[in-house]
């Protein structure tokens, strides 16, 4: 049995890390990783939604990856060879998932595209980045000698911080027409052995132990719901939607929401859509399946305002585009990620693969896009994303001052809509 997931590669690529245990023989690890390569290549070849694999010479690319493994001296390089093979498909939902590990490196900051710039939007207090001098709103133009571009930034950072993690990041920051380099040493965080995407299965992301959602009452009938992920238990839906039932206007914040379960997204959408819909088609090798939305009996019919940004992906994009197509909501924010396909996980159980002369079992897997998503208007969002109805992009000073102009704009629109609703109600 398997469950369908719609997930963002900016989340899954963080999985791409595999480390050799202390004293393990390099030859043994090479042998093991070649075995892993064989199965990953096979699983992708047999299950990727495009049987032609986008015209790639898959066998030749697999042999190139094998050659890289044989020349590698570190497990991160070997894992990187397999990851590079999978990455050659340039698909947001196809990624190699290496074995569990018991530590990660922490740098203490987060950044993402804001329009055409890469800006720092979170700095951990007293963390490595803060101590090194990185500040909120800093514009990143390069990291460790690589140019930082909006299109490649997430993949670049996952490579530098997880796939082949660096003990220190040299973050180049724009500085009044010039630039400065902030040297950020990594902090090692030990944890029980686990896959880095454990939150996909459990709904709990150990990196950011935040609740699945947040509800806030802004008074005057304005309700705010932030949904951080579409991976949450069915019981959470009541807590999300109950406070919204008597609202005069709702703000739904999907910024940073990288996706999750398709079913969770359609269930939430059903509270805002008053009729049955087929919002998209999942087109695989052999068939096409509709993505259906069934209206919930407890409808939230008030004006809806949806916030998105460059890190809104997959299920978030499908939700936002659906309400946009049906003019059910006003979508505000930045262009979204453009990461929308349907994926399955293909696991190889422990005990199947062993290093030469070693009895340590290896468990790994591959996330593979088994279907492409075509929206009901015929559009594919993969590689494109959504253009909001109203563009709103925080500036560097906004971030530095911890201001949220996009939420402020949504609140202003919601209050206006709620006031208009009140006027109509009184006239009736």
JOUR-V400090 format. One record per backbone hydrogen bond with DSSP energy under -1.0 kcal/mol. CO is the residue of the C=O (numbers start at 1). NH is the residue of the N-H. E is the energy in kcal/mol with one decimal. If there is no record, write none. Layout:
# JOUR-V400090
co->CO nh->NH e->E
co->CO nh->NH e->E
This chain:
# JOUR-V400090
co->5 nh->343 e->-2.6
co->6 nh->260 e->-3.8
co->8 nh->11 e->-1.8
co->8 nh->12 e->-1.9
co->9 nh->13 e->-3.4
co->12 nh->15 e->-2.2
co->13 nh->16 e->-1.8
co->15 nh->17 e->-2.6
co->21 nh->24 e->-2.2
co->25 nh->29 e->-2.0
co->26 nh->30 e->-2.7
co->27 nh->31 e->-2.4
co->28 nh->32 e->-2.3
co->29 nh->33 e->-2.8
co->30 nh->34 e->-2.0
co->31 nh->35 e->-1.8
co->32 nh->36 e->-2.1
co->33 nh->37 e->-2.6
co->34 nh->38 e->-2.1
co->35 nh->39 e->-1.5
co->36 nh->40 e->-2.6
co->37 nh->41 e->-2.8
co->38 nh->42 e->-1.9
co->39 nh->43 e->-3.0
co->40 nh->44 e->-2.3
co->41 nh->45 e->-2.3
co->42 nh->46 e->-2.2
co->43 nh->47 e->-1.3
co->44 nh->48 e->-2.3
co->50 nh->53 e->-2.4
co->52 nh->55 e->-1.8
co->53 nh->56 e->-2.0
co->56 nh->58 e->-1.6
co->57 nh->61 e->-2.4
co->58 nh->62 e->-2.3
co->59 nh->63 e->-2.0
co->60 nh->64 e->-1.8
co->61 nh->65 e->-2.1
co->62 nh->66 e->-2.2
co->63 nh->67 e->-2.2
co->64 nh->68 e->-2.0
co->65 nh->69 e->-2.1
co->66 nh->70 e->-2.2
co->67 nh->71 e->-1.3
co->74 nh->78 e->-1.7
co->75 nh->79 e->-3.0
co->76 nh->80 e->-2.0
co->77 nh->81 e->-1.6
co->78 nh->82 e->-1.6
co->79 nh->83 e->-2.6
co->80 nh->84 e->-2.6
co->81 nh->85 e->-1.6
co->82 nh->86 e->-2.1
co->83 nh->87 e->-2.8
co->84 nh->88 e->-1.2
co->86 nh->89 e->-1.5
co->87 nh->90 e->-2.5
co->91 nh->94 e->-1.3
co->95 nh->367 e->-3.0
co->97 nh->365 e->-2.4
co->101 nh->194 e->-1.9
co->102 nh->191 e->-2.9
co->104 nh->189 e->-3.0
co->106 nh->187 e->-2.7
co->107 nh->129 e->-1.1
co->108 nh->124 e->-2.4
co->110 nh->121 e->-2.1
co->110 nh->122 e->-1.5
co->112 nh->119 e->-2.2
co->114 nh->117 e->-1.7
co->117 nh->114 e->-3.5
co->118 nh->140 e->-2.4
co->119 nh->112 e->-1.8
co->120 nh->137 e->-3.0
co->122 nh->110 e->-2.5
co->124 nh->127 e->-2.2
co->127 nh->131 e->-2.5
co->128 nh->132 e->-1.8
co->129 nh->134 e->-2.5
co->135 nh->138 e->-1.8
co->138 nh->120 e->-2.1
co->139 nh->174 e->-2.6
co->141 nh->148 e->-2.0
co->142 nh->172 e->-3.1
co->143 nh->146 e->-2.0
co->146 nh->143 e->-2.3
co->149 nh->153 e->-1.6
co->152 nh->156 e->-2.6
co->153 nh->157 e->-2.6
co->154 nh->158 e->-2.1
co->155 nh->159 e->-2.0
co->156 nh->160 e->-2.2
co->157 nh->161 e->-2.2
co->158 nh->162 e->-1.9
co->158 nh->163 e->-2.5
co->159 nh->164 e->-2.9
co->160 nh->166 e->-1.8
co->167 nh->186 e->-3.1
co->169 nh->184 e->-3.1
co->170 nh->144 e->-2.5
co->171 nh->182 e->-3.3
co->172 nh->141 e->-2.7
co->172 nh->142 e->-1.3
co->173 nh->180 e->-2.4
co->175 nh->178 e->-1.4
co->178 nh->175 e->-2.6
co->180 nh->173 e->-3.4
co->182 nh->171 e->-2.7
co->184 nh->169 e->-2.7
co->187 nh->106 e->-2.8
co->189 nh->104 e->-2.1
co->194 nh->101 e->-1.6
co->195 nh->198 e->-1.4
co->197 nh->200 e->-2.4
co->198 nh->202 e->-1.9
co->199 nh->203 e->-2.5
co->205 nh->208 e->-1.1
co->208 nh->210 e->-3.4
co->212 nh->228 e->-2.5
co->214 nh->226 e->-3.0
co->216 nh->224 e->-2.8
co->219 nh->222 e->-1.8
co->221 nh->248 e->-2.7
co->221 nh->249 e->-1.6
co->222 nh->218 e->-2.7
co->223 nh->251 e->-2.7
co->224 nh->216 e->-2.6
co->225 nh->253 e->-3.1
co->226 nh->214 e->-2.1
co->230 nh->261 e->-2.0
co->233 nh->236 e->-1.9
co->234 nh->237 e->-1.4
co->236 nh->240 e->-1.8
co->237 nh->241 e->-2.5
co->238 nh->242 e->-2.7
co->241 nh->244 e->-1.5
co->242 nh->245 e->-1.2
co->244 nh->247 e->-1.6
co->249 nh->223 e->-2.3
co->250 nh->305 e->-2.5
co->251 nh->225 e->-3.1
co->252 nh->307 e->-2.6
co->253 nh->227 e->-1.9
co->254 nh->257 e->-1.7
co->257 nh->313 e->-2.5
co->259 nh->230 e->-2.6
co->260 nh->6 e->-3.4
co->261 nh->265 e->-1.8
co->262 nh->266 e->-2.6
co->263 nh->267 e->-2.1
co->264 nh->268 e->-2.0
co->265 nh->269 e->-2.6
co->266 nh->270 e->-1.9
co->268 nh->271 e->-1.6
co->269 nh->272 e->-1.8
co->269 nh->273 e->-1.3
co->270 nh->296 e->-2.8
co->271 nh->300 e->-3.0
co->277 nh->293 e->-2.8
co->279 nh->376 e->-2.0
co->280 nh->291 e->-3.0
co->281 nh->374 e->-2.7
co->282 nh->289 e->-2.3
co->283 nh->372 e->-2.4
co->287 nh->284 e->-2.8
co->289 nh->282 e->-3.4
co->291 nh->279 e->-1.7
co->293 nh->277 e->-2.1
co->297 nh->299 e->-1.0
co->303 nh->250 e->-2.6
co->304 nh->330 e->-2.0
co->305 nh->252 e->-3.0
co->306 nh->332 e->-3.1
co->307 nh->254 e->-2.6
co->308 nh->334 e->-1.4
co->309 nh->312 e->-1.8
co->312 nh->337 e->-2.4
co->313 nh->316 e->-2.1
co->314 nh->318 e->-2.4
co->315 nh->319 e->-2.4
co->316 nh->320 e->-2.6
co->317 nh->321 e->-2.8
co->318 nh->322 e->-2.0
co->319 nh->323 e->-2.2
co->320 nh->324 e->-1.5
co->321 nh->325 e->-2.8
co->322 nh->326 e->-2.1
co->323 nh->328 e->-2.6
co->323 nh->329 e->-1.2
co->324 nh->327 e->-1.2
co->330 nh->306 e->-2.5
co->331 nh->389 e->-1.3
co->331 nh->390 e->-1.9
co->332 nh->308 e->-2.4
co->333 nh->392 e->-2.0
co->338 nh->383 e->-3.5
co->339 nh->314 e->-1.2
co->342 nh->370 e->-1.9
co->342 nh->371 e->-1.6
co->343 nh->5 e->-1.6
co->344 nh->368 e->-2.7
co->346 nh->366 e->-1.8
co->348 nh->364 e->-1.1
co->349 nh->352 e->-1.1
co->355 nh->358 e->-2.6
co->364 nh->348 e->-2.9
co->365 nh->97 e->-3.0
co->366 nh->346 e->-2.7
co->367 nh->95 e->-2.3
co->368 nh->344 e->-2.2
co->369 nh->49 e->-2.3
co->371 nh->342 e->-2.8
co->372 nh->283 e->-2.9
co->374 nh->281 e->-2.5
co->375 nh->378 e->-2.6
co->379 nh->375 e->-3.1
co->381 nh->384 e->-2.5
co->381 nh->385 e->-2.3
co->386 nh->336 e->-1.5
co->390 nh->333 e->-2.0
co->395 nh->399 e->-2.2
co->396 nh->400 e->-2.7
co->397 nh->401 e->-2.3
co->398 nh->403 e->-3.2
co->399 nh->402 e->-1.4
co->404 nh->408 e->-2.1
co->405 nh->409 e->-2.2
co->406 nh->410 e->-2.3
co->407 nh->411 e->-2.7
co->408 nh->412 e->-2.1
co->409 nh->413 e->-2.3
co->410 nh->414 e->-2.7
co->411 nh->415 e->-2.7
co->412 nh->416 e->-1.9
co->413 nh->417 e->-2.5
co->414 nh->418 e->-2.8
co->415 nh->419 e->-2.3
co->416 nh->420 e->-2.2
co->417 nh->421 e->-2.2
co->418 nh->422 e->-2.0
co->419 nh->423 e->-2.0
co->420 nh->424 e->-2.2
co->421 nh->425 e->-2.5
co->422 nh->426 e->-2.4
co->423 nh->427 e->-2.0
co->424 nh->428 e->-1.6
